[in-house]
Each structure stands twice: as structure tokens, then as C-alpha cells.
């Protein structure tokens, strides 16, 4: 008989009332930035996903868009868009990363013996931050965290990955300036969600490791998405505004 899969820890959405004034101010500034990106795109009949796919040819499942990813050589931030999941309402999703050159000195991967697959090391090290699920109209509907094998990343503890959220910034115009500004602001606006997802990710992996101690859990294909939170930019912005004293 197949052993039952571990029951994941509870993942609750953040409460805007737990944030202090400085946090709310920063998040609301990001919300305004996102709104401005939507304004200039919508004025031309465009959207975030359409901008990333523009000029890329036929949209093929599992391919990266843009084909060479988007990479900021100054901040070492990276993202791409693709589709491979049949979840209702999702057209595709973005994956966001920070590479080795953007990490603070001394940041090291977790000690995870035995690793059955090679991890990117040294200058090639890369940390996945969040996935951003998008609907068919080009707007975000959810955030999620993933197991290591999904993105082939180097595995860092949740607190290290959280520290990298502040370092993610795409500060150039290719392939689209408003999209780059939008994705940068998304990781600020939904910082509390990101922190919850990354800490939950580690808790889920720990639960699986306890259940299957002889298995390399980070390569276990039964565990791909470790946690998902639905999001709504307008609703979260209202919560932030209404939580102000």
C-alpha cells in the first residue's frame, strides 16, 4: 500500500492590520506603481502577458518567454514567463529569481545531504523567489512557491530567500519597461504573502522529509507546488488603506 502524503501546514493569507505604518506606506507606493503600469499599458490596449509574448512567435507550453529570460546585470535579478499547468483560470505564470551576483556576501545554500541531483553552485547559484500566476487577460491571480526540482535552483533557507526579495529589481526597458516596473513592484506589494509562502515552503519540505527520511524530498516529483495564495491587487490595496489608523 502506498504511504499517504504528508498533510501540509496551514497557509493563511496575510492580515494588513499586522503591518506597521512604514510597511503599509512602502506597500501602498508599490500599489500605485502597479496602477501606473496598468494605466500606460491599458491606454494602448496592452497587458503584462501580451508584452512579454510580443514578437516571440508561437506560444508553446514549457518554453520561456522571452526566450532568453529577462536579466538585470546590475541587480542580478531574473524572470521568465511560461505555461504548463492546467489550473482553472491560469494562462501561465512568471518565475522570479536572484542570481549569485545579487546575493549578500556569505549567503550559502542549505546543507541537504544526500542531494541526488546537482545544484547550480558558485557564480551559477540561483534562488527562486516566487511564481506569479496570471489569467488570460494578463492580470495576476495568485502567488506560489515551489520545490527545488521545479526550477532547478540552488536551495536556500526561507529567511535567506526572504532577504533577497528586497534585492529583486529589473531596472531596464527590455522587453517592456512597464512590465519590468510591474514585476518589481509586485514583489514589494505582496511582500507579506511572499514571506508566508517561503516559510510555509520550508515547513512543507520538513514535513515531507520527516515522512520520507530516505528520499531526496527536493527532487520528489510528487511535491511541486508547496503553497499557493490567491491575490487581487485592488482588494489587497483596499485592505492596506483601510488598515491605516
N, C-alpha and C positions, 0 to 999 in steps of 0.2 A: 504494500500500500504506500502511495506517495505521501510524504510528510506534509502537513498543512503549512501554508506560507505564514510567516510571522505577521501578527497584527501590527500595523504601523502606529506610531504615536499620534495623538491628536494634533492636527494642524489647524489653528484658529486664525482668522483674519485679524490684522492689527486694529487697535482702537485708537482713533485720533486723539481721544481725550487723555491718553497716556503720554503724549508728546509735550515737550516744553515749548515755550514761546519761540526760542531760536530755531528749533527744529521745524515748527509749523511755518515760520517765515521762510525758511530755505525751501521747504517743500512747495509752498504756495508760489514762490518765484519760479520754480520748475514747472508748475502747472500753467503759469502764464506763458512761459516759453513754449510749452507744448501747444497751447492755444494759438500762439502766433505762427507756429509751424503749420498747423492745420489751416489757419486763415490764408496764408500765402499759397498753399497747395490747392485748397478748395476754390480759391479765386480763379485758378487756371484749370479747374476741373480735374485735378490730380489727387493722388493719395500716396501714403507712405509706401505701400507694397508696389504699386504701379511704378513709382520712381525707381525702386531697386531693380525691378524686372525690365525697365525700359532699355531697349536695344540689346537684350540678352538672348534673343532668339526664342525658340520653342521652350515653354516651361516644362521641365522634365523632373519627375519625382526624384528626390535624393540629391539632385545637383545643387551646388552652391551658387547663390546669386548675391552680388555679382560673382562671376566665375572665379576670380582671384581673391575673393573676400574683400572687405574694407579694412584697411590697416593704417593707423596713425603712427608714423615713425618717431614722433616726439614723445607720445604718451605710451606707445606700445599697446594700445587698445585695438581690438579687432571684433568684427561681427560679420555674419552672413545670414542669408535667408534661405530656407528650403522647406520642402513639404514631404512628409512620409507617414503621417498619422491620420487615421480615419475619424478622429474625434468630431462629434457633431459640432458644426458651426465654425470649425477651424479651416482656414485656407492654407496656412503654413505658419512658420514661426521663425523668429530670429534667435540666434545663439550669440551671446556676448562673452568676450574673453579679455584678460590682460595677459600679455606675454612676459617672459623673464625680465626684459629690459625695463619694464614698468613696475617691477616688484621692489619693495624696500630691501635694503641690504640685510642678509641673514635669514630671509624667509626661506623655509625649507619644506619639502613635501613631507607628508606623514610617513611614519615608519610602519610599513604594511607588509610584513612577511607572511606567507610567500606570495610575491606578485608573479602571476603566471603569464602576464603579457608585459612587454617593455613599455615604460612610460617615457615621454619626452623629458630630457634632462638638460641641465646646464643652460646654455643660451636658447635652447629649444623648448624649455619648460613653458607651459601654458596653463592658465587657470580659467575654467569656465565659471561664469558668474550666474547668469540667469537665461532662461528661454522666455521669449515673449510671443505668445500665441496671438494670431491675427485672424480677423474674419474676412469674408470675401469682399468687403467694402474697404479693406485696408486700414482697419482700426483695431487696437489691442483689446483682447477679451480675457487674457489670463497670463499668469506668470508661473513658471515651473522650474524645478531643479532636477538634475539627472544623475544617474550613476556614471562612474568613470568611463566605462566602455562606450557609452553613447557618443561621446565627443572625442575619445582618445586623448584626454587631457592628462596633465600631471595632477595628482590628488593632493590638495591642501586642506587642512582643517578648516571648519566653517569660519572660525574667528579670523583666520588669515584671509580667506576669500572675502569676508565682510570688509576687512580693511582695504581691499583692492577696489571696492565699489567707488570710493572717493577718487581713485586714480583713473577710472574709466572716462575717457573723453575723446571724441572724434572731432578734431578741430581743423577740418579742411573741407573742400567743396565737392569732392568726388565720392560717390557718383551723384550725390544730391546734397546740397548744403542744408536744406530744411530737414531732410531725413537724418543727417548726422547730428544736427542740433536736437531733433526729436528724441533719438535713441539715447543721447547723452542725458537729456532731461528726464527721460523715463526712469532711469536708474536712480535719479535723485528723488523724484516724486514718490516712487514706490520703494524707497529705501527700507521702511519698516517691514514691508512684505518680503523684500529680499533677505533681510536678516532672519525673519521667521522661516523662510524656505530653506536657507542654508543650514541653520541649526537643526531644523527638522530632518534635513537630508542626512546629517551625521547621526541623528538618533535612529533613523530608519536603518542605515547601514549597520549600526551597532546591534540593533535587534536581529537583523538577518545573520550577522556574524555569530551572535550567541546561539541562534538556532541551527546554523550550519558551520561549525568551527573548522571543519576540514575543507571548506570551499573558499575559493578566492571570490568573495562577495562582489568585489568591484568589477569582476568580469562575468557575473552571473546574469545571463540573458533574461531570466525571469524578473529581474529588477531593473527597470529602465527609468521611468519617471518616479522620483522619490516623493514628490509633493507638488500640488497644483493649487493655485489660488485664483479664482475669477476676479477680474478687475474691471472697473469702469472709471475712466479719468474724471468725468463730470461728477459722479457720485462721491468719489474719494475727495475731490476738491471741495465739495459742499461740506463733507464731514470735517475737513480741516478748518474751513471758515467758521462753521457753527461751533467748533470746539474752543474757539478763542474766548477768553474770559471777558 
